[in-house]
Amino acid sequence: MTDSDDLDSKRNTAISEAGLLGRVIVRLGDFFAVAIVLSAAALIYEVVMRYGFNAPTKWAHETVIFLTAITFVYGGLFGTATNRHIRVVLIYDALPPRLRRMFNIAISLACALACTLFSWAGWLVVKRAIWTPAGDFRLETSGSAWDPPTPGLLKLFLLVILILMCLQFAVLAFNYARRK
């Protein structure tokens, strides 16, 4: 096994500090990878129907937007579990291991707090997207000719991902803190 093979095998695995939640997140990542393939297939189908048969679809464009949007939203959670998020490494990489561990704890706690605040804001948006002013359940729709409930579903999905990110950052902070 070469060094590049070893790197490829570790690329899509959760870091040990991510715990069981991180491993589950990484396993579900394949589902979202399939969503990208399905969105590409829908685009190809739309191009063939529109330009080959002059029969455009009503659903392809919004389906592609929804599939890619949920994939990108999930990517944030996936990046957290695999430690592939953006980090300014100029200072971080120069730190000794003990201080780096302290930075990991502080960064994870700050991110957990930020995700908690974003979750609260997300909940305020979701309330309007899934209930009418009278209190009846009704998902927000796109308003197009097809009019799917994808905007409401996407907002709800974003809220769930933000809550999971809060939990994942809390798990990371806890596991960084208990590591010697």
N, C-alpha and C positions, 0 to 999 in steps of 0.2 A: 504494500500500500504506500503510495507516494504522499508527500505533504499536502498536495492539492486534493487528493482523494480524501484525506483525513479532514481537511477544511470543509469539503463539500458535505461530508457525513455529519458534521457538527452544525452546519449552516441552518438547518431547519429543525433544531432541537431546542427545547426549553433549557434555560440555564438552571442549574441545580437549585438556586435560591428561589426560583419561581414556583417550586413545589408541584403538587398534584394539579392545581389549577392551571399552571403554565403548561404542563404536559397535555392536558385536555384542550387548551387553546391551540396548541401546535397541531394536534390531531385534527381538529376541526378546520384548520387552515386549508386542507385539501379540498374540502367542500367549496370554499370560496375561490380556490383556483379553478375549479370546474365552472363556477359562475362566469369567470372571465372567458372561458372557452365557449360557453353557451351564448354569451353576449356577442362574441365574434361570429358565431354561426347565425345568430339573428341578423346581424348586419349584412352578412353575405346573402342570406335569404332575401332581405329587403332590397338589396342592390339588384339581384336577379329578377325579383318580381317587378320592381319599379322600371328598370331599364330593359329587361329582357321581354317582359310580358305586359308592360304598361299597366300594372295592377298593384300599386303600392299598398302596403299594409297600414293599418291604423295603430298597431300594437308594437312594432319593432323598435322604433326610436325610444319610446318610454320604457320599454323592457330593458333595453341596453343601458339606459341611464340608471335605472334602478339596480340592475345587477352589478354594474361597475361601482356605483355609489356604496352599496353594502360591502363590497369587497375592499374598497379603500378605507371605509370606516373600520372594518375588521382588521385591516393592516396595522392600525395603531395599537390595537390590543396584541396582535401577533408580535409586533416589534418590541413591545414591553416584555413579553414572556421570553423572547429569544435574545434580549439585550441588544437589539439592533436599532434602538432609537437614536436620535441625533444628540450628540454630546460634544461640547467644546473640549477637545483633548489636549490642547496646548498646556494647560495647567494640570488637568486630571492625570495624564500619563506620567508627569514628573513627580507626582506625590509618592511618598513611601506607602507600603501596603496598609499600615495601620490608619494613616490619615485618609487613604483612598476608601477604606471601609467606612470611615466616619462620613465621608462625602456621599457614599452610596446610601447610607441610612438617611442623611439629610435630604438628598435628592429624591429618594423614594417617598419620604414623608411629605415633602413639598408637592410632589406630583399627586400623591393621594389627596391632599387638601385641594389642589387645583381641580382634580377630577370630581371631588365632592361638590365643589361650587358649580362646576359645569353641569353636573347631574341635576342639581337643584334648578338651574336655568333650563336644562333640557326638560325637566318635569313640567315647568310652566308652559313650555311650547307644546309638549305632548298633550297636556290637558285640553288645550284648544284644538288640537289636531284629531282627537279621538272622541270628544264629546261635544254635543251641540250646546248652545247657551241654556237650553231647557233641561240639560242633563241626560239626554238620550245618547246612547252609544252610536257613533257614526264616524267612520274613518274619513279624514280629509282626502279628497280626490284631486286629480290634476286639472280638471276642467276642460280637457281636450275632447275630441270626438270619441275617443275610446273611454276616457274618464276612469282610469283605474285608481284604486286607493293607495298607490305607491307613495305619495308624499306623507300620508299618515303612517304607513308602515315604516318608511325610512326614519321618520322622527322617533318612532317607538324603538326601532332597532338601535339608533344612536344612543338613546337613553339607557338601554340594556348594556350596550358596550361600555358606556361611561361608568356605569355601576360596577361592571366587571373589572374595568381598569382601576377603580378605587380599591377593590378587593385585591387585585394583583399587586398594586403598589404597596398595600399594607402587608401582604405576604412577603414581598421583597424586603421591606424595611425590617420586619421581624426576623427573617432569616439572615439578613446581613448583620443585624445586631447580635444574634446568638452565635454567629460564626466567630471562631477565635483567630 
